[in-house]
Amino acid sequence: MKSSSSPSRRSRIRVAAAGLALSTVACGEPGVESADLLLLDGRVYTFSWDDPAPDGTPAANAPFGTEGWRPDAEAVAIRDGKLVFVGSNDGASAYRGADTEVLDLDGSTVLPGLVDSHVHIAGLGAKLERIDLMGVGSAERAIELVAAAAVEVPVGEWIIGWGWDEGAWANNYPDNRLLSERVPNHPVMLRGLHGFAVWGNKLAFELAGITAETQAPTGGEILKDADGEPTGILVNNATRLLEAALPELTQEQLESRVLAGLEAMAISGYVAVHEAGAAAELMDAFENLEAMDGLPIRVYAMLAGRDEPLLREWLEHGPDRDNERMLITRSVKAFYDGALGSRGAEMLEDYSDTPGHRGVGGDRYGFNEELFAEVMGAGFQICIHAIGDGGNRASLDFVEAVYEAHPGARDYRHRIEHAQIVHPDDFARFASLDLIASMEPPHAVEDKTWAEDRVGPQRIKGAYAWRTMRQNGVPLTFNSDLPGSDHDIFYGLHAAITRRDRDLQPDGGWYPEETVTAEEALRGYTVWAAGSAFLENETGVLEVGKWADVTVIDIDPLVVGSTRPGELLDGSIEMTIVGGRIVYSSGRVVGSE
């Protein structure tokens, strides 16, 4: 692994003294090369035992018994970015040297490094700069926040907000009248929580050239009033009409957002992210940061399927084969349909709350079958965004057809991103096509207040169906889809294990038959996430020879998640280690001096 010693990193990151006990100790046993770093007295879960059964029962060789979970190691030794010992405190003593850094974890839990396998990292960086509308319950309150922010912004500059829930508000979208009255001298664009709707004031629409005569792009909608005038809301593919009017970021600004997002993930305990759709500018940012040794955590990049020139370049280059890089690119993100909340997801039958409407998908939503078949045939993994049962079925049909034309494409662990609403007949097809279901536990608990209205009481049984996927032999990986959902691992684990929100509602969980166990939830963010990126030989478990990618937390998520899962929400990250380097510790980001 590359170090992070470049001047650009040093100027942005402070060295921090670890809040864990630190000491330098005498040399260990003769003939044993000393470690760079020792972690002692921890509750270490290696996850090197076999997968649980489809019903969640732990494997026979798991550290689990009649009294529940127990750690299978207590110490870890790291040298040159790799794990050189995992076992007892006594065994670790052989790796102590005069220059070894030793951390006494005092019973904290040590896990394989956490991975968020579906993110939009520049969006997270941008969120840190924008007006935060997450959890805002009304348009009036959102407008108050925008108007207050406008006082501090020079006249004429854009005001950007993010996070109002386009799903929860879909039956009563606001218009731009009050927003334009309160903020008349700044163009305003407010993105919905999941990015499938935007809300703008009149000045923003004027600058974007959106009028009564403007036609919505295929797969999108411009909401209009009785007189045919735009109301201020754009949904699905039409969101790009307003987004295109925003001032272009400089490359330096984009890199700054990317770095801010990655550092936030390090603080949150993640050693790696899978970027779900990087167009050319974002790929340039990742590549520049990697060239400067400036990536604080690992990035597995999915190329943006809508950027055909970029895909053509990569088709000539071929997918990355070097797993030792901090940036690995061997996959493509493609959109088959829109979102459920904005009724853009493609359904097999009409939406239950909108007769005559089934959403939109396929080529109407920019899904280029010919190009994506070529990409798969060239050895790239494809990661298809599919939300509705119609979108999922069509995606399965597409993959099956590609396998017939390119039999070797079956080997590349293709993924369905979200797999949110699946017809009962189609779960087994995921397994038969060797597909991975890449799913977001937070989405279930966030969408529960309106999702059943969209699809009705029967189709909802195939929604966010993690247990059904497991019972059908479908590999899972869990993630947040940030910034659309909170990436806090304790929130994600709690949602997966309980299907309850932060207020512990509803009692018993929302369709609790689809919950997963604490072990399965953790595997979704560790072992299984590594496998979804072809990295199971390098990471995902704590074994000698693997990357020293480690997350240390203050609670035991297997014990707590199995016995009193509500307490997961009180957990915190103590340390993040990437390739043997501590990138976060004790409330501070850590770099090299």
MILO-116310 format. One record per residue (C-alpha): residue number from 0; residue in one letter; x, y, z. Coordinates in Angstrom, 3 decimals. Each point is the difference from the previous one (the first is absolute). Layout:
# residues N
    k  r        px        py        pz
  NUM  A         X         Y         Z
...
***
This chain:
# residues 593
    k  r        px        py        pz
    0  M     0.000     0.000     0.000
    1  K     1.134     3.523    -0.680
    2  S     0.674     2.273     2.941
    3  S    -1.768     3.287     0.521
    4  S     3.001     2.267     0.382
    5  S    -0.550     2.490    -2.789
    6  P    -0.039     3.726     0.889
    7  S    -3.642     0.276    -1.106
    8  R    -1.082    -2.574     2.573
    9  R     2.183     1.420     2.738
   10  S    -1.546     3.429    -0.412
   11  R    -3.524    -1.362     0.426
   12  I     0.418    -2.675     2.670
   13  R     1.242     0.352     3.571
   14  V     1.933    -2.593     1.947
   15  A    -1.975    -0.876     3.129
   16  A     1.053    -1.835     3.101
   17  A    -1.985    -3.210     0.283
   18  G    -2.495    -0.142     2.826
   19  L     0.997    -3.639     0.456
   20  A     2.980    -0.919     2.187
   21  L     3.274     0.298    -1.923
   22  S     3.425    -1.384     0.852
   23  T     3.281    -1.076    -1.560
   24  V     1.253    -3.338     1.261
   25  A     3.150    -2.051    -0.028
   26  C     0.954    -2.456    -2.724
   27  G    -1.834    -3.330    -0.203
   28  E     1.195    -3.434    -0.984
   29  P     3.237    -0.396    -1.970
   30  G    -0.519    -0.833    -3.662
   31  V    -3.473     1.581    -0.198
   32  E    -0.154     3.252    -1.920
   33  S    -1.688     2.638     2.128
   34  A    -3.312     1.557    -0.932
   35  D    -0.667     3.635    -0.790
   36  L    -3.196    -0.003     2.055
   37  L    -1.525    -2.287     2.613
   38  L    -3.628     0.082     1.113
   39  L    -0.332    -1.772     3.347
   40  D    -2.794    -0.911     2.413
   41  G    -2.785     0.302    -2.539
   42  R    -3.137    -1.971    -0.709
   43  V     1.156    -1.105    -3.442
   44  Y    -2.451    -1.596    -2.429
   45  T     1.901    -1.295    -3.011
   46  F    -3.054    -1.098    -2.045
   47  S     2.206    -2.748    -1.401
   48  W    -2.611    -2.643     0.813
   49  D    -2.567    -1.239    -2.517
   50  D    -3.087     1.929    -1.097
   51  P    -3.202    -0.504     1.980
   52  A    -2.813    -2.140    -1.382
   53  P    -2.675     1.649    -2.160
   54  D    -2.199     0.348     3.106
   55  G     2.816     1.776     1.844
   56  T     1.124    -2.905     2.202
   57  P     3.737     0.441     0.702
   58  A     2.373    -2.541    -1.549
   59  A     1.284    -2.871     2.115
   60  N     3.477     1.561     0.112
   61  A    -1.244     3.460     1.017
   62  P     0.973     1.320     3.457
   63  F    -3.577    -0.418     1.139
   64  G    -1.512    -2.271     2.613
   65  T    -2.747    -0.340     2.546
   66  E     1.121     3.223     1.657
   67  G     0.088     1.917    -3.259
   68  W     2.907     1.633    -1.830
   69  R     3.565     0.115     1.267
   70  P     3.106     1.521    -1.649
   71  D     2.309    -2.413    -1.794
   72  A     3.177     2.041     0.612
   73  E     1.268     2.815     2.226
   74  A     3.014     1.463    -1.774
   75  V     1.159     1.041    -3.465
   76  A     3.492     0.739    -1.311
   77  I     0.583     2.124    -3.110
   78  R     3.100     0.427    -2.135
   79  D     0.414     1.704    -3.387
   80  G    -3.730     0.456    -0.352
   81  K    -0.862    -3.668     0.491
   82  L    -1.162    -2.149     2.892
   83  V     2.878    -2.150     1.255
   84  F    -1.685    -1.416     3.101
   85  V    -3.561    -0.451     1.270
   86  G    -0.446    -1.824     3.299
   87  S     0.738     0.328     3.703
   88  N     1.720     2.797     1.901
   89  D     2.762    -2.407     0.970
   90  G     0.546    -1.043    -3.595
   91  A     0.158     3.620    -1.103
   92  S     2.890     0.672     2.382
   93  A     2.388    -1.658    -2.467
   94  Y    -0.628     2.907    -2.379
   95  R     0.917     2.756     2.424
   96  G     3.042     1.982    -0.934
   97  A     1.787     3.128     1.107
   98  D    -1.846     2.056    -2.603
   99  T    -3.344    -1.786     0.191
  100  E    -3.012     2.162     0.771
  101  V    -2.240    -1.819     2.475
  102  L    -3.627     0.850     0.681
  103  D    -1.855    -1.480     2.947
  104  L    -3.610    -0.132    -1.166
  105  D    -1.344    -0.681     3.484
  106  G    -2.723    -2.323    -1.277
  107  S    -1.145     1.965    -3.046
  108  T    -1.274    -2.067    -2.926
  109  V     2.200    -0.569    -3.052
  110  L    -1.667    -0.780    -3.335
  111  P     1.095    -0.422    -3.596
  112  G    -0.041     3.486    -1.495
  113  L    -3.486     1.252    -0.850
  114  V    -0.944     0.573    -3.648
  115  D    -2.882     2.099    -1.325
  116  S    -0.623    -1.660    -3.351
  117  H    -2.217     2.655    -1.615
  118  V     0.775     3.690     0.484
  119  H     0.047     3.309    -1.828
  120  I     3.019     1.449     1.748
  121  A     0.060     3.422    -1.642
  122  G    -3.623     0.324     1.057
  123  L     1.045    -0.572     3.590
  124  G     2.689     2.633    -0.337
  125  A    -2.537     2.386    -1.529
  126  K    -2.484    -0.765     2.763
  127  L     2.504     1.298     2.514
  128  E    -0.124     3.360    -1.847
  129  R    -3.749     0.214    -0.628
  130  I    -3.162     0.778     1.918
  131  D    -0.987    -3.225     1.715
  132  L    -3.709    -0.745    -0.451
  133  M     0.044    -3.586     1.259
  134  G    -2.882    -0.583     2.382
  135  V    -1.682     3.302    -0.874
  136  G    -3.694    -0.785     0.113
  137  S    -1.534     2.858    -1.997
  138  A     0.681     2.275    -2.932
  139  E    -0.500     3.022     2.244
  140  R     2.773    -1.077     2.346
  141  A     2.308    -0.731    -2.931
  142  I    -0.630     3.494    -1.388
  143  E     0.775     1.537     3.396
  144  L     3.395    -1.713    -0.016
  145  V     0.729     1.161    -3.548
  146  A    -1.034     3.581     0.740
  147  A     2.209     0.068     3.098
  148  A     2.964    -1.265    -2.005
  149  A    -0.600     2.539    -2.773
  150  V     0.835     2.872     2.352
  151  E     3.631    -1.184     0.021
  152  V     0.284    -0.585    -3.771
  153  P     0.841     2.768    -2.504
  154  V    -2.919     0.939    -2.242
  155  G    -0.085    -2.046    -3.184
  156  E     1.928    -2.984     1.325
  157  W    -1.621    -3.414    -0.001
  158  I    -1.384    -1.459     3.197
  159  I     0.044    -3.792     0.070
  160  G    -1.849    -2.209     2.433
  161  W    -0.477    -3.706     0.294
  162  G    -1.960    -2.628     1.882
  163  W    -3.757     0.652    -0.182
  164  D    -1.769    -3.327    -0.385
  165  E    -1.406    -0.248    -3.529
  166  G    -1.708    -3.268     0.898
  167  A    -1.812     1.260     3.085
  168  W    -0.963     3.265    -1.752
  169  A    -1.025    -1.571    -3.321
  170  N    -3.744     0.354     0.613
  171  N     0.351     3.688     0.827
  172  Y     3.027     1.457    -1.729
  173  P     0.567     3.701     0.724
  174  D     0.093     2.652    -2.706
  175  N     2.432     2.877    -0.420
  176  R    -2.260     2.914     0.954
  177  L     0.929     0.441     3.661
  178  L     3.597    -1.040    -0.652
  179  S     0.283     2.684    -2.695
  180  E    -1.629     2.635     2.212
  181  R     2.306    -0.647     2.943
  182  V     3.166    -0.429    -2.079
  183  P    -0.452     2.048    -3.191
  184  N     3.605     1.076    -0.638
  185  H     1.827    -3.318     0.169
  186  P    -0.557    -2.971    -2.276
  187  V    -0.966    -2.906     2.262
  188  M     0.219    -3.730    -0.683
  189  L    -1.041    -2.498     2.686
  190  R     0.744    -3.645    -0.776
  191  G    -2.201    -2.757     1.328
  192  L     1.355    -2.539     2.441
  193  H     0.749    -2.665    -2.620
  194  G     0.702     2.346    -2.898
  195  F    -3.114    -0.863    -2.029
  196  A    -1.701     3.380     0.439
  197  V     1.140     3.618     0.166
  198  W    -1.841     3.108     1.115
  199  G     0.994     3.417    -1.245
  200  N    -1.161     3.591     0.165
  201  K    -1.019     2.103    -2.990
  202  L     3.412     1.610    -0.424
  203  A     1.665    -3.421    -0.184
  204  F    -2.501    -1.167    -2.622
  205  E     0.569     3.193    -2.004
  206  L     3.766    -0.498     0.030
  207  A    -0.498    -3.614    -1.070
  208  G    -2.338     1.057    -2.809
  209  I    -2.852    -2.195     1.270
  210  T    -3.333     1.426    -1.201
  211  A    -3.501    -1.152    -0.811
  212  E     1.287    -1.068    -3.415
  213  T     2.846    -2.120     1.346
  214  Q    -0.457    -3.682    -0.693
  215  A     1.064    -2.474     2.648
  216  P     2.696    -2.439    -1.038
  217  T    -0.928    -3.639    -0.390
  218  G    -0.392    -1.540     3.422
  219  G    -0.644     3.319     1.730
  220  E    -2.829     2.366     0.843
  221  I    -0.344     3.759     0.407
  222  L    -2.900     0.589     2.365
  223  K    -2.273     2.752    -1.309
  224  D    -3.021     1.883     1.317
  225  A    -3.434     0.347    -1.596
  226  D     1.346     2.728    -2.301
  227  G     2.875    -2.186    -1.177
  228  E     2.652     1.907     1.922
  229  P     2.774    -1.895     1.810
  230  T    -0.742    -0.270     3.709
  231  G     3.616    -0.246     1.080
  232  I     0.250    -3.799     0.302
  233  L     1.889    -2.276    -2.404
  234  V     0.023    -3.759     0.484
  235  N     2.120    -2.906    -1.216
  236  N     1.961     0.766    -3.192
  237  A    -1.334     3.568    -0.137
  238  T     2.093     0.929     3.042
  239  R     2.957     0.404    -2.342
  240  L    -1.644     3.022    -1.658
  241  L     0.556     2.058     3.135
  242  E     3.230    -1.645     1.093
  243  A     1.535     0.919    -3.372
  244  A    -0.399     3.695     0.858
  245  L     2.222    -0.179     3.075
  246  P     3.427     1.630    -0.315
  247  E     2.583    -2.616    -0.869
  248  L     2.312    -1.070     2.785
  249  T     3.686     0.442    -0.548
  250  Q     2.023    -3.198     0.170
  251  E     1.526     1.254     3.247
  252  Q    -3.450     0.541     1.519
  253  L    -1.117    -3.470    -1.065
  254  E     3.108    -1.597     1.467
  255  S    -0.588     1.907     3.216
  256  R    -3.535    -1.390     0.209
  257  V     1.200    -3.512    -0.722
  258  L     2.678     0.226     2.672
  259  A    -2.453     1.428     2.530
  260  G    -2.389    -2.855    -0.706
  261  L     2.685    -2.666     0.300
  262  E     1.285     1.485     3.244
  263  A    -3.543    -0.017     1.376
  264  M    -0.202    -3.690    -0.845
  265  A     3.285    -0.681     1.789
  266  I    -1.410     1.724     3.076
  267  S    -3.016    -2.285    -0.315
  268  G     2.158    -3.133     0.089
  269  Y     0.091    -0.864    -3.696
  270  V     3.187    -1.213    -1.638
  271  A    -1.472    -0.016    -3.520
  272  V    -2.916     1.215    -2.086
  273  H    -1.457    -1.089    -3.322
  274  E    -0.741     3.135    -2.027
  275  A    -3.284    -0.610    -1.835
  276  G     0.434     1.902    -3.236
  277  A     3.136     2.025    -0.720
  278  A    -0.070     2.131    -3.138
  279  A     3.189     1.326    -1.569
  280  E     0.464     2.980     2.332
  281  L    -0.428    -2.102     3.121
  282  M     2.350    -2.672    -1.326
  283  D     2.580     2.746    -0.605
  284  A    -0.415     1.092     3.619
  285  F     0.483    -3.533     1.312
  286  E     3.016    -0.581    -2.240
  287  N     1.616     3.307     0.972
  288  L    -0.450    -0.704     3.696
  289  E     1.419    -3.478    -0.401
  290  A     3.014     1.363    -1.917
  291  M     0.676     2.378     2.917
  292  D    -0.359    -2.835     2.539
  293  G    -3.016     1.972     1.185
  294  L    -2.731    -2.614     0.289
  295  P    -0.582    -0.574     3.727
  296  I    -2.035    -3.172    -0.620
  297  R    -0.378    -2.413    -2.911
  298  V    -2.298     0.743    -2.953
  299  Y    -1.616    -2.600    -2.245
  300  A    -1.361     2.060    -2.871
  301  M    -2.980    -0.803    -2.204
  302  L     0.244     1.959    -3.238
  303  A    -3.102     2.044    -0.827
  304  G    -1.983    -1.887    -2.633
  305  R    -1.376     3.249    -1.411
  306  D     3.504     1.263    -0.856
  307  E     0.492    -1.906    -3.253
  308  P     3.296     1.692    -0.979
  309  L     1.455    -1.067     3.360
  310  L    -1.208    -3.557    -0.489
  311  R     1.531    -0.083    -3.468
  312  E     3.344     1.032     1.479
  313  W    -0.200    -2.741     2.594
  314  L    -1.052    -2.581    -2.565
  315  E     3.322     0.670    -1.703
  316  H     1.842    -0.132     3.330
  317  G    -1.841    -2.930     1.569
  318  P    -0.930    -0.426     3.675
  319  D     2.631     0.412     2.701
  320  R     1.771    -3.207     0.998
  321  D     2.283     1.428     2.699
  322  N    -1.678    -0.458     3.375
  323  E     2.803     1.721     1.907
  324  R    -1.060     3.457    -1.111
  325  M    -2.007     2.364     2.193
  326  L    -2.279     0.663    -3.009
  327  I    -1.354    -3.019    -1.868
  328  T    -2.239     0.331    -3.063
  329  R    -1.594    -3.068    -1.521
  330  S    -3.733     0.665     0.053
  331  V    -2.704     2.129    -1.616
  332  K    -3.107     1.520     1.598
  333  A    -3.124    -0.020    -2.187
  334  F    -3.484     1.335     0.752
  335  Y    -2.898    -2.152    -1.106
  336  D    -2.825     1.966     1.656
  337  G    -0.727     2.835     2.414
  338  A    -0.981     0.110     3.673
  339  L    -3.031    -1.359     1.811
  340  G    -0.686     3.159     1.977
  341  S    -0.331     2.165    -3.115
  342  R    -1.890    -2.816    -1.763
  343  G     2.774    -0.331    -2.559
  344  A     0.767    -3.651     0.785
  345  E    -1.309    -2.286    -2.741
  346  M    -2.754    -2.306     1.255
  347  L    -1.562    -3.069    -1.616
  348  E    -3.454     1.280     0.951
  349  D    -1.381     3.463     0.733
  350  Y     1.067     1.839     3.127
  351  S    -2.574    -0.712     2.682
  352  D    -0.414     3.710     0.746
  353  T     0.188     1.188    -3.646
  354  P    -2.175    -2.079    -2.341
  355  G     1.213     0.011    -3.589
  356  H     3.609     0.733     0.943
  357  R     2.837    -2.553     0.046
  358  G     3.130     2.139     0.111
  359  V     2.702     0.005    -2.632
  360  G     3.010    -2.125    -0.840
  361  G     2.312    -1.379    -2.665
  362  D     0.990     2.122    -2.961
  363  R    -2.606     2.548     1.073
  364  Y     2.163     0.531     3.085
  365  G     3.320    -0.030    -1.829
  366  F     0.821    -3.702     0.354
  367  N     2.196    -0.735    -3.017
  368  E    -0.286    -3.777    -0.433
  369  E     2.431    -0.250    -2.892
  370  L     2.728     1.955     1.788
  371  F    -0.448    -1.793     3.322
  372  A     0.057    -3.405    -1.683
  373  E     3.314     1.003    -1.585
  374  V     1.306     1.128     3.387
  375  M    -0.945    -3.321     1.616
  376  G     1.498    -1.946    -2.863
  377  A     3.275     1.888     0.500
  378  G     0.335    -1.259     3.570
  379  F    -1.515     2.866     1.993
  380  Q    -2.366    -0.573     2.882
  381  I    -3.319     1.750    -0.563
  382  C    -1.941     1.444     2.931
  383  I    -3.594     0.696    -1.083
  384  H    -2.192     2.385     1.955
  385  A    -3.400    -1.739     0.058
  386  I    -2.770     0.998     2.418
  387  G    -3.400    -1.178    -1.260
  388  D    -1.019    -3.610    -0.597
  389  G    -0.208     0.829    -3.704
  390  G     3.449     1.579     0.030
  391  N     1.465    -2.966     1.861
  392  R    -1.573    -2.568    -2.327
  393  A     1.155     1.859    -3.090
  394  S     3.510     0.258     1.466
  395  L     0.033    -3.756     0.586
  396  D    -1.200    -0.566    -3.566
  397  F     2.776     2.242    -1.301
  398  V     2.720    -1.775     1.984
  399  E    -1.289    -3.397    -1.126
  400  A     0.105     1.090    -3.641
  401  V     3.569     1.288     0.388
  402  Y     1.095    -3.339     1.462
  403  E    -1.362    -1.736    -3.087
  404  A     2.036     2.288    -2.256
  405  H     3.070     0.188     2.258
  406  P     0.157    -3.133     2.217
  407  G     3.166     1.211     1.710
  408  A    -1.856     3.038     1.342
  409  R    -1.588    -2.216     2.656
  410  D     3.303    -0.005     1.922
  411  Y     0.031     3.707     0.908
  412  R    -2.326     0.156     3.023
  413  H    -2.521     2.415    -1.455
  414  R    -2.129     1.886     2.470
  415  I    -3.521     1.328     0.215
  416  E     0.157     3.215     1.983
  417  H    -2.970     0.396     2.369
  418  A    -2.072    -2.990    -1.238
  419  Q    -2.717     1.786     1.890
  420  I    -3.282    -1.540    -1.217
  421  V     0.324    -3.507    -1.419
  422  H    -2.754    -2.259    -1.343
  423  P    -0.204    -3.343     1.870
  424  D     0.868    -1.866    -3.196
  425  D     3.257     1.907    -0.416
  426  F     1.927    -0.559     3.234
  427  A     1.292    -3.391    -1.130
  428  R     1.123     1.544    -3.288
  429  F     2.462     2.232     1.843
  430  A     1.757    -3.125     1.239
  431  S    -0.220    -1.882    -3.293
  432  L     1.626     2.961    -1.763
  433  D     2.752     0.295     2.651
  434  L    -1.075     3.533     0.867
  435  I     0.748     1.901     3.201
  436  A    -2.790     1.997     1.628
  437  S     1.497     3.309     1.181
  438  M    -2.516     1.376     2.502
  439  E    -0.481     2.787     2.545
  440  P    -1.421    -0.869     3.436
  441  P    -0.730     3.684     0.767
  442  H    -2.298     0.263    -3.018
  443  A    -2.492    -2.426     1.496
  444  V    -0.452     1.897     3.257
  445  E    -0.035     3.369    -1.764
  446  D    -2.508    -1.020    -2.696
  447  K    -2.362    -1.982     2.243
  448  T    -2.438     2.893     0.502
  449  W    -0.939     0.182    -3.698
  450  A     1.425    -3.022    -1.868
  451  E    -3.033    -2.236     0.500
  452  D    -2.248     2.745    -1.375
  453  R     2.027    -0.109    -3.217
  454  V    -0.093    -3.760    -0.555
  455  G    -2.793    -1.437     2.157
  456  P    -0.081    -2.782     2.609
  457  Q     1.080    -2.854    -2.298
  458  R     2.923     1.537    -1.871
  459  I     1.411     1.476     3.213
  460  K     0.807    -3.559     1.097
  461  G     2.709    -0.041    -2.665
  462  A     1.411     3.349     1.119
  463  Y     3.358     0.486     1.723
  464  A    -0.087    -3.796     0.284
  465  W     3.387    -0.863     1.491
  466  R    -1.014    -3.311     1.588
  467  T    -1.762    -1.153    -3.151
  468  M     3.163     0.743    -1.951
  469  R     2.059    -2.046     2.445
  470  Q    -2.476    -2.900    -0.073
  471  N     0.289    -0.039    -3.775
  472  G     3.788    -0.159     0.147
  473  V     0.563     3.554    -1.226
  474  P     3.225     1.673     1.226
  475  L    -0.607     3.309     1.778
  476  T     2.029     3.116     0.575
  477  F    -1.304     2.821     2.210
  478  N     0.505     3.739    -0.402
  479  S    -1.521     3.440     0.535
  480  D    -0.392     1.612    -3.456
  481  L     1.354     3.123     1.666
  482  P    -0.765     2.801     0.103
  483  G    -3.543    -1.297    -0.557
  484  S     0.129    -1.808     3.341
  485  D     2.134     0.401     3.097
  486  H     3.162    -2.097    -0.309
  487  D     0.367    -0.477     3.779
  488  I     0.841    -3.698     0.358
  489  F    -1.907    -0.345     3.260
  490  Y    -3.131     1.320    -1.685
  491  G     0.525    -2.357    -2.943
  492  L     0.508    -3.026     2.244
  493  H    -3.004     0.903     2.128
  494  A    -2.219     0.382    -3.073
  495  A     1.128    -3.358    -1.397
  496  I    -0.440    -1.895     3.270
  497  T    -3.275     1.579     1.183
  498  R    -1.676     1.766    -2.967
  499  R    -0.764     2.776     2.482
  500  D     0.888     3.683    -0.249
  501  R     2.001     2.076     2.452
  502  D    -3.112     0.482     2.104
  503  L    -0.223    -3.815     0.255
  504  Q    -3.167    -0.036    -2.083
  505  P    -2.005    -1.963    -0.847
  506  D    -0.210    -2.427     2.879
  507  G     1.282    -3.348    -1.185
  508  G     1.405     1.457    -3.205
  509  W    -1.421     0.722    -3.457
  510  Y    -0.569    -3.346    -1.730
  511  P     2.430    -1.579     2.486
  512  E     0.121    -3.294    -1.892
  513  E     2.550     1.733    -2.270
  514  T     2.453     0.913     2.787
  515  V     3.501    -1.450     0.036
  516  T     2.137    -1.031     2.963
  517  A     2.757     2.101     1.503
  518  E     2.583    -2.227    -1.668
  519  E    -1.625     0.298    -3.413
  520  A    -0.292     3.767     0.356
  521  L     3.693     0.330     0.828
  522  R     0.973    -2.325    -2.841
  523  G    -1.961     2.261    -2.338
  524  Y     2.374     2.840     0.874
  525  T     3.203    -2.101     0.160
  526  V     0.477    -3.508    -1.441
  527  W    -2.773     0.137    -2.565
  528  A     0.833     3.565    -1.014
  529  A     3.586    -1.105    -0.689
  530  G    -1.237    -2.854    -2.172
  531  S    -2.238     2.339    -1.985
  532  A     3.197     1.816    -1.080
  533  F     2.115    -3.151    -0.677
  534  L     2.135     0.746     3.068
  535  E    -0.675    -2.999     2.230
  536  N     3.637    -1.114    -0.377
  537  E     1.229     3.353     1.287
  538  T    -2.502     1.121     2.625
  539  G    -3.379    -0.560     1.664
  540  V     1.337    -2.247     2.771
  541  L     2.808     0.362     2.530
  542  E     2.548    -2.618    -1.053
  543  V     3.770    -0.052    -0.358
  544  G     0.978     1.311    -3.417
  545  K    -3.127     2.100    -0.490
  546  W     0.015     3.778    -0.187
  547  A     0.137     1.634     3.421
  548  D    -3.387     1.663    -0.479
  549  V    -1.587     0.159     3.438
  550  T    -2.865     1.769     1.769
  551  V    -0.048     0.332     3.799
  552  I    -3.285     0.816     1.751
  553  D    -1.084     0.454     3.592
  554  I    -2.724    -2.654     0.118
  555  D    -0.210    -3.647    -1.011
  556  P    -2.468     0.118    -2.926
  557  L    -0.464    -3.773    -0.092
  558  V    -0.955    -0.220     3.675
  559  V    -1.933     3.269     0.125
  560  G    -1.622    -0.553    -3.395
  561  S    -1.163    -3.472     1.037
  562  T    -1.289     0.813     3.487
  563  R    -0.877     3.703     0.271
  564  P     0.241     1.496    -3.511
  565  G    -1.467     3.370     0.970
  566  E     3.315     0.740     1.729
  567  L     1.818    -0.210    -3.330
  568  L    -1.105     3.571    -0.609
  569  D     2.217     1.108     2.897
  570  G     3.172    -1.500    -1.488
  571  S     2.972     2.033    -1.173
  572  I     3.117    -0.468    -2.107
  573  E     3.306     0.037     1.868
  574  M     2.496    -0.627    -2.774
  575  T     0.285    -0.561    -3.744
  576  I     3.120    -1.660    -1.413
  577  V     0.634    -0.250    -3.753
  578  G     2.942    -2.049    -1.199
  579  G     1.547     0.159     3.461
  580  R    -0.261     3.793     0.249
  581  I    -2.246     1.543     2.615
  582  V    -2.159     2.471    -1.931
  583  Y    -2.391     0.792     2.834
  584  S     0.279    -0.335     3.766
  585  S    -1.764     1.319     3.094
  586  G    -2.133     2.654    -1.616
  587  R     2.713     1.295    -2.316
  588  V     1.096    -0.689    -3.549
  589  V     3.606    -1.176     0.042
  590  G     2.679     0.560    -2.634
  591  S     3.770    -0.115    -0.198
  592  E     2.309     2.827     0.974
***
